[in-house]
Amino acid sequence: MNKNYLKILLNGLIKENPVLVLVLGTCPSLATTTNVTDAVGMGIAATLVLICSNIVISALRNIIPDKVRIPCYIVVIAGFVTVVEMLLHAFVPSLYDSLGVFLSLIVVNCIILGRAEMFANKNNVVASAFDGIGMGLGFTLALFAMATIREVLGAGSFCGISIPILRDYCVPILRDAPGGFFVFGVLIAIVAAITGKQHLKGAGCAGCPSAALCGKLGNCAQAEQSAEQEEGTANA
């Protein structure tokens, strides 16, 4: 495997994990991680859509007019989401019913739309496919980690299978929204410690892990510098 493709694939797992580093897809990450089965199902569904949409958008990047690229991306993504929904409805109806509206919301998942705009629109089909696989796996692993903690410690079970030794030590709040945010924050802190990344005091492009892929980095840096100069002048 080409080293560049391997790097692209691995980036999505930890260094640029879409949930725990880029902090994207927060809504499905919190809503579908009350149990492991739903979390893995959502991760796999989103990964399939991400890979397929990345490939198609990359293949059509020189044909899609720049002014309507976002609507075109959404049409492509919606098509693959519909296919995934139909497959789940036909072969895994219990998972389809459990995920409910969150399957349809994959259409506007900012991870998928973001990778289409940031990566697939600027790279070849093979690289875009590896990016989809890496980001999809990163998304799935993040959901799996959150769901494991919330289900095991919050309900004393794993994939719906009860663990008697944990039943008396459950923390039910972990399965509720506050517990979801707590687990989410803890995992973000752990990943930040592993990668050695520190967030900047001010929000800006320079603090984004994907800044190197964005052509607007230079412009943003200039804008931030100008703003700092104006602030300094005003204070003087």
C-alpha positions as CSV (number, residue, x, y, z in Angstrom):
1,M,0.0,0.0,0.0
2,N,1.2,3.5,-0.9
3,K,2.6,5.2,2.3
4,N,0.5,8.3,1.6
5,Y,-2.7,6.3,1.4
6,L,-1.8,4.5,4.6
7,K,-1.2,7.9,6.3
8,I,-4.6,9.1,5.1
9,L,-6.2,5.9,6.4
10,L,-4.6,6.2,9.8
11,N,-5.3,9.9,10.2
12,G,-9.0,9.3,10.8
13,L,-8.4,6.9,13.7
14,I,-6.7,9.1,16.2
15,K,-4.9,12.2,14.8
16,E,-7.9,13.6,13.0
17,N,-10.6,11.5,14.6
18,P,-13.9,13.2,13.4
19,V,-15.6,12.9,16.8
20,L,-12.9,13.1,19.4
21,V,-10.5,15.6,17.7
22,L,-12.5,17.5,15.0
23,V,-15.6,17.3,17.3
24,L,-18.0,16.7,14.4
25,G,-21.1,14.5,14.4
26,T,-21.8,15.3,18.0
27,C,-25.6,14.7,17.8
28,P,-25.5,11.1,16.6
29,S,-22.5,10.4,18.8
30,L,-24.5,11.3,21.9
31,A,-27.9,10.0,20.7
32,T,-26.9,6.5,19.5
33,T,-24.3,5.5,22.1
34,T,-26.7,4.4,24.9
35,N,-25.9,0.8,23.7
36,V,-23.2,-0.8,21.7
37,T,-25.4,-2.4,19.1
38,D,-26.9,0.9,18.0
39,A,-23.6,2.7,18.1
40,V,-21.8,0.1,15.8
41,G,-24.8,0.0,13.5
42,M,-24.7,3.8,13.1
43,G,-21.0,3.8,12.6
44,I,-21.1,1.1,9.9
45,A,-24.0,2.9,8.1
46,A,-22.2,6.3,8.2
47,T,-18.9,4.6,7.0
48,L,-20.6,3.1,4.0
49,V,-22.2,6.4,3.0
50,L,-18.9,8.2,3.6
51,I,-16.8,5.9,1.4
52,C,-19.3,5.8,-1.4
53,S,-20.0,9.6,-1.4
54,N,-16.3,10.4,-1.2
55,I,-15.6,8.2,-4.3
56,V,-18.4,9.7,-6.4
57,I,-17.7,13.3,-5.4
58,S,-14.0,12.9,-6.1
59,A,-14.8,11.3,-9.5
60,L,-17.1,14.2,-10.4
61,R,-15.1,17.0,-8.8
62,N,-14.1,18.5,-12.2
63,I,-17.6,18.3,-13.5
64,I,-19.6,19.7,-10.6
65,P,-20.0,23.5,-11.0
66,D,-18.4,25.3,-8.0
67,K,-21.5,27.5,-7.3
68,V,-23.7,24.5,-6.8
69,R,-21.2,22.0,-5.3
70,I,-22.9,21.8,-1.8
71,P,-26.4,21.0,-3.2
72,C,-24.7,18.4,-5.5
73,Y,-22.9,16.9,-2.6
74,I,-26.1,16.6,-0.6
75,V,-27.9,14.9,-3.5
76,V,-25.1,12.3,-3.8
77,I,-25.0,11.7,0.0
78,A,-28.8,11.5,0.1
79,G,-28.8,8.8,-2.6
80,F,-26.4,6.6,-0.7
81,V,-28.3,7.2,2.6
82,T,-31.5,6.0,1.0
83,V,-29.7,2.8,-0.2
84,V,-28.3,2.1,3.2
85,E,-31.8,2.7,4.8
86,M,-33.4,0.3,2.4
87,L,-30.8,-2.4,3.1
88,L,-31.2,-2.1,6.9
89,H,-34.9,-2.1,6.6
90,A,-34.8,-5.2,4.5
91,F,-32.1,-7.2,6.3
92,V,-31.8,-5.7,9.9
93,P,-35.2,-4.3,10.7
94,S,-34.6,-4.2,14.4
95,L,-31.6,-1.9,14.0
96,Y,-33.5,0.2,11.4
97,D,-36.3,0.8,13.9
98,S,-33.8,1.4,16.8
99,L,-31.8,4.1,14.9
100,G,-34.9,5.7,13.6
101,V,-34.6,9.3,12.4
102,F,-30.8,9.3,12.9
103,L,-30.4,7.2,9.8
104,S,-32.0,9.8,7.7
105,L,-29.9,12.5,9.4
106,I,-26.8,11.0,8.0
107,V,-27.6,13.1,4.9
108,V,-26.6,16.3,6.8
109,N,-23.9,14.7,9.0
110,C,-21.2,17.3,9.1
111,I,-18.5,14.6,9.0
112,I,-19.6,13.3,5.6
113,L,-20.3,16.8,4.1
114,G,-17.1,18.1,5.6
115,R,-14.9,15.4,4.0
116,A,-16.6,15.9,0.7
117,E,-15.8,19.6,0.7
118,M,-12.4,19.4,2.4
119,F,-10.9,16.2,0.9
120,A,-12.9,14.5,-1.9
121,N,-13.3,17.8,-3.7
122,K,-9.5,18.2,-3.8
123,N,-8.1,14.6,-4.2
124,N,-8.2,11.6,-6.5
125,V,-10.7,8.7,-6.2
126,V,-8.3,6.3,-4.4
127,A,-7.1,8.8,-1.8
128,S,-10.8,9.9,-1.2
129,A,-11.8,6.2,-0.7
130,F,-9.0,5.8,1.9
131,D,-10.0,9.0,3.6
132,G,-13.6,7.7,3.8
133,I,-12.5,4.4,5.2
134,G,-10.2,6.1,7.8
135,M,-12.8,8.7,8.9
136,G,-15.5,6.1,9.0
137,L,-13.5,3.7,11.1
138,G,-12.6,6.6,13.4
139,F,-16.2,7.6,13.8
140,T,-17.2,4.0,14.5
141,L,-14.4,3.4,17.0
142,A,-15.4,6.7,18.8
143,L,-19.0,5.6,19.0
144,F,-18.0,2.1,20.1
145,A,-15.9,3.5,23.0
146,M,-18.6,5.9,24.2
147,A,-21.3,3.2,23.9
148,T,-19.2,0.6,25.8
149,I,-18.6,2.9,28.7
150,R,-22.2,4.1,28.8
151,E,-23.8,0.7,28.5
152,V,-21.4,-1.3,30.7
153,L,-21.2,1.3,33.5
154,G,-24.7,2.7,33.1
155,A,-26.8,-0.4,32.5
156,G,-24.5,-3.3,33.5
157,S,-24.7,-5.0,30.1
158,F,-22.8,-5.3,26.9
159,C,-24.7,-5.5,23.5
160,G,-27.8,-6.2,25.5
161,I,-26.3,-9.1,27.4
162,S,-26.5,-8.5,31.2
163,I,-23.3,-8.6,33.3
164,P,-24.6,-9.6,36.8
165,I,-21.4,-8.6,38.6
166,L,-22.0,-5.0,37.5
167,R,-25.7,-4.7,38.1
168,D,-25.3,-3.4,41.6
169,Y,-22.7,-0.8,40.6
170,C,-24.4,0.9,37.7
171,V,-24.5,4.6,37.3
172,P,-27.8,5.1,35.4
173,I,-27.1,8.8,34.6
174,L,-24.4,7.6,32.1
175,R,-27.2,6.5,29.8
176,D,-28.9,10.0,30.0
177,A,-27.8,13.2,28.2
178,P,-25.6,14.5,31.0
179,G,-23.8,11.2,31.3
180,G,-23.3,11.2,27.5
181,F,-21.7,14.6,27.6
182,F,-19.5,13.6,30.5
183,V,-18.2,10.5,28.7
184,F,-17.7,12.5,25.5
185,G,-15.6,15.1,27.3
186,V,-13.5,12.5,29.1
187,L,-12.7,10.7,25.8
188,I,-11.8,14.0,24.1
189,A,-9.4,14.7,27.0
190,I,-7.8,11.3,26.8
191,V,-7.3,11.6,23.0
192,A,-5.8,15.1,23.5
193,A,-3.4,13.7,26.1
194,I,-2.4,10.8,23.8
195,T,-1.8,13.0,20.8
196,G,-0.2,15.8,22.8
197,K,-2.4,18.4,21.3
198,Q,-3.4,21.5,23.1
199,H,-6.2,23.8,22.1
200,L,-5.3,27.4,21.4
201,K,-6.7,30.2,23.6
202,G,-8.5,31.7,20.6
203,A,-10.5,29.9,18.0
204,G,-8.9,30.0,14.6
205,C,-7.8,27.9,11.6
206,A,-4.3,27.4,13.1
207,G,-5.9,25.2,15.8
208,C,-7.6,22.9,13.4
209,P,-6.0,19.4,12.8
210,S,-7.1,19.6,9.1
211,A,-5.7,23.1,8.5
212,A,-3.1,21.8,6.1
213,L,-5.9,20.6,3.7
214,C,-7.7,23.9,3.7
215,G,-6.7,26.6,1.2
216,K,-8.2,29.3,3.4
217,L,-5.6,28.9,6.1
218,G,-3.4,31.8,4.9
219,N,-6.3,34.1,4.5
220,C,-7.6,33.3,8.0
221,A,-4.2,33.8,9.5
222,Q,-4.0,37.2,7.9
223,A,-7.4,38.1,9.1
224,E,-6.6,37.1,12.6
225,Q,-3.3,39.1,12.5
226,S,-5.2,42.2,11.3
227,A,-7.8,41.8,14.0
228,E,-5.1,41.6,16.7
229,Q,-3.4,44.7,15.3
230,E,-6.6,46.6,15.3
231,E,-7.3,45.5,18.9
232,G,-3.9,46.6,20.0
233,T,-4.3,50.0,18.3
234,A,-7.7,50.5,20.0
235,N,-6.3,49.6,23.4
236,A,-3.4,52.0,22.9
